[in-house]
Amino acid sequence: MESPVGKEPEGLPGVSGVAVATFVAAARQVFREDLHSVILYGSGAEGRLRPTSDINLVVVLSSFDPAKATAIRSQFSYAESAGRVTAMFLLESEIASAVELFAQKFSDIQRRHRVLFGPDPFARISVPRSAEIWRLKQVLLNLTLRLREAYVEYGATPERISRLIADSAGPIRSCAATLSELEGRASISPKEDLADFANSLGDAGWEEVLAHISETRERTLLSPDVADATVLRLIELATHLRTRAEALR
């Protein structure tokens, strides 16, 4: 099926596909010569969206014109509400700095992205290894701290804890994929990389923990006891990942 505004991106069917196609068409019309590229990244680029997944875009611009940005507000609001679309508005001149300062995020973007419009701005970009290691450790520590806070604040409230687990799945899987590549192994997929890492720990119960994470991604509510236990195991997993990251050089 093709929407009136353009072809729906492969792997984004239904409302999500229409929302993205509508936004990309609006971006081309509004930004015109300022628009360099529109990139889809993350699970949407893999065709693995789940009910809780956001659709992540990078809109690469030559310059940021406030008047044009104002003109696209309504189309972006529609895409956000209808398709859970998020967008990073990045200038061409900022790409090199962004890749270095947010190395973990951009290593994941390089790993899982698809061009929806224009040339690929990441085709010749290399993420510095030192920056990638530093950012990986930072992301994992930040995730650990957020999970501890949430465990105290939201414990025994399965709706909030289950959503937290679902939201944490993407970052921790991405960290596992980055660690795999930094240790010299090819990334299979973030989900499988995390499973491989958990299995390498040699402890029992990780398969069940990972299954619970996947359940929350499908909007399944875990029982209070299982939800709390899963958060604690996520903290443990993030700590193990960071320990391995600390050993990287």
Helices and strands as residue ranges (DSSP letters): E 2-3, E 6-7, H 14-31, G 32-34, E 35-41, H 43-46, E 55-61, H 66-71, H 73-83, E 85-91, G 92-94, H 95-101, H 103-111, E 113-117, H 129-154, H 158-182, H 190-200, H 206-217, H 224-246
